[in-house]
Amino acid sequence: MEAKGKDIEQNGIELSNDIHSRIKRLKDYAHVGQKLSLQRTIIYSLSVFLAGFYYDPTVAMLFFVAIIAWEIYDVLLLRYILRTARDHSINIRKATFHVALATALSAATIALFCVAIAIQQGVGGNHFLPLFLLVSASIFAAMNNHQFLPILGLRLFIYVVAILYIPIRDVWIVRPPITSEIWLNLFTVLFVVGFILELARSFLTGYSSLLKSRLALEIEHKHALAASEAKTRFLATVSHELRTPLTSIKGALDIINSGNSGEIPEKMARLLEMAGRNSNRLNDLVVDLLLLQSSDAGKFSLDMTRIDLGNVVNDAVTSFHAYAQTTGVVVVCDINPHQFYIVGDKKRLDQVVTNLLSNAAKFSNSNDDIHVKLVRDGDDVVLSVQDNGIGIPENSETKVFEEFGQIDSSDQRRFQGTGLGLAVSKRIVEAHGGTIYYESTLGVGSTFYVRLKSAIPDHEGKSSAITLP
């Protein structure tokens, strides 16, 4: 029963893919047909004009009316296909039937028109014009009507019959010796027909391969979207489930390490300090995951007010000093307050500055300096955090700001971390309408820049919470 169920499911998938493929082919056929409609009309009009000028104008006009009628029918059909395919109401069988009918009518009219010119030229004459028109129409069809093998085969069959009929008719009526150029014309036409068929086969094979690749890419894209959505749901669930117990653990460790609950035994002090430090790291990770999840879900809110960015940076540097001492780096910051005002979320921007400082400290050597600066550049305020660390390899921009991205992703990498800090910072900065980027020389150091729009000096805006899409 299980095997039978799998077979039914597989058959359903194959049927769905076949329907999707046929709709794709119809849409491609309609797009190409619409694009070349004017070109076809111009070619047919010029051909009819030449035939009417040099031969019978009445016959030429009759065929011109017929050709234009089928062109109008074809244009209406193409519009129907595109309109119904767009809203998924297309009747595939009906559309395919009308495509075949339009193909038969237009191809037969063109073929008869060319045969009529050849008959007017007389037996054994120079049939360059009708044969040229038929061969051009065949090549045109092979290049642009290869979406359906039966449709292309029908059009080429009509054209090839007309191409062969013209020289065979001359041979049949004149019955010339094999040395006559009439026979040479027939042999030449046979070579041309072979070329047309090979050209049609080549275009048809190429289009079929391209369509299979497109369908495969669409399926992979759907799978990737499903995987991304599952990842987002998983991270959101895990983050929320971790937050409550982690808050309790972190709070308890903070109370113990502060000494408020009593003196800590010497043997336990180091372990408790390590536990507190790691609980802080884990808490930061959960906060970052929640921020990324809320951003992906379109629920990333900012409390936008007019703030002094200099004060924000100075406060972040002051709070960072304790961590800087543990890593042995020195943060150099000489920013005067009341000079750099922007409209932004103070808490989120503090997070950005802290992330940049943490990143700089992580990749710096002991006793290295980290320089933090704020400058005005036109209407923008630019924050820079410079380190003298290991630097970043060239062409690493995507990986640097990627979620969970690590330049060295091996298990033995020297610098540990989740790779979320810069990704979170990028989301926050871009949510403020700013940009974050870096300059780096491998082995010399890196400088990260945050460019934000400066606030109007006399602006006194009130707090306003916004949710970004």
Steps between C-alpha positions, in 0.01 A plus 500: 500500500786735588672434166171555316451830684849613400430410137177704505684793657779476242247487215328806643828690513587401143151606381534835677844557346365411154214751534741764626731428207219533244387831650858624488528397135174677414612817675838494327327442165267794564776734616713428193198525270400839635854629481535404132147583383590839351811356335297224332238748378765724341667205323169367367395847379826554311479153345143559384599840358781344294273219378226747407744734324670235287219245462122496551391773746154346549642166614748681724223707661285189568787331680584822687145516639519135606842545665386808694184317614708213643740748659210668682374160614851415620538827695167448678598142581836608647328760720257236623785264590694764694193631682369161610845364583559798727194429716535118465163462324646381169344200324813324376327269255290781349800733471716229339226419247467864396880533474502201263208643300663843468826333397331291230304794357788748488757247374264371229420855385869595474584172323218544245603862446857395415379215276272748318801726434698202366215402266480858370876491434454208262656156471877477528531867589692668782302427817730691731230721660250227601773260613676775694174590676429136589854429622500823706162411651632151587812636669289761680272223629793282609647789698181630663232226499694216665293494820284209375634225276158423337438871426847551356471173307165606352630839382824355358311217328280752312799715405717204393219358283473838325880530465522155340189546287645796306812323351326160473221661301757639253667160468166325453377738228827551305649148547851636436819289480698453823755752376241781503515775760138418584626183667778702667235730648320196644819359655585841646155523654547155657823619666322809628215290643754285685659814644161630616412174672837485677461862610154426637629195689782705652271781621242253632760302694654817645164639608394171662823487700461864602140443609598198711771708667254782569246263653772336711614842624142597590457178698831559681394858570175379659693248709743773609212728600338217696830424674552869581149527644554185707832640627333828598221320687752275674719789610199696621368206701838410651580864581169559678521170688856577613436856606290435815723236667814684387378824661448316828844333484675824407320691774592241761867498393514880502366508858746234615799664329407840644534355853150609604407143590806446715871451468604274210733212590840551341491165319165587340571863409682424174236249387214737583673785319545279193136393516387864528716605206368219280141567605550859381633372167206266465258779589656723233464218248130456581442876472672505159298202378176664609594823324581318175179300523289810561674670206425207270140498616461873431456584868826684557397809701714806566443774759610797289598820682749781450813379678856612556701228325816618678343419837382163373851408383667627821256302718558187295879539528473552876290187540744309282809579711453200730497259205791685337711441812438125483625490139792738565400765246472874553210699353601851397201731468498881512153607386348824616126488575236733354654499152358198319122475511296243310149358511526140615443232762750554780485144628549342157786734407670424831477134397667582166790682668546218752500239222764691305716539811464129583592406146807726507613365838453139393736534204757726669814400686557572867602863571366612158306824474147531359424849371141624497416823314199704391528745209258700288499438125261736327149418623619173660658397827763228465604273787826308458644218714861422408710209621856381429405134491532220247297672226246352260579320172389664175154422355359400840223764516216249470635267766589781744137621527341156455297344781718244679775596255862435591805579288655189651217251540715200598463322833856604590449872442681725745227759549172373638158657456159449344554731205181690583642831626573662164187352341287653776685830471437510126126446554486779759703750296303435181176534698619851584552573132879484541780284366771289664820404322867440566853548373764242584854391423591143585752492785467875567149555633143598417280807527122468511288800407140585581351785295177656626299806399559802721198652674398859437679703775192677635273194473328400825321181405293297742540128549327295237496121477494364145481147368707432194368274222 
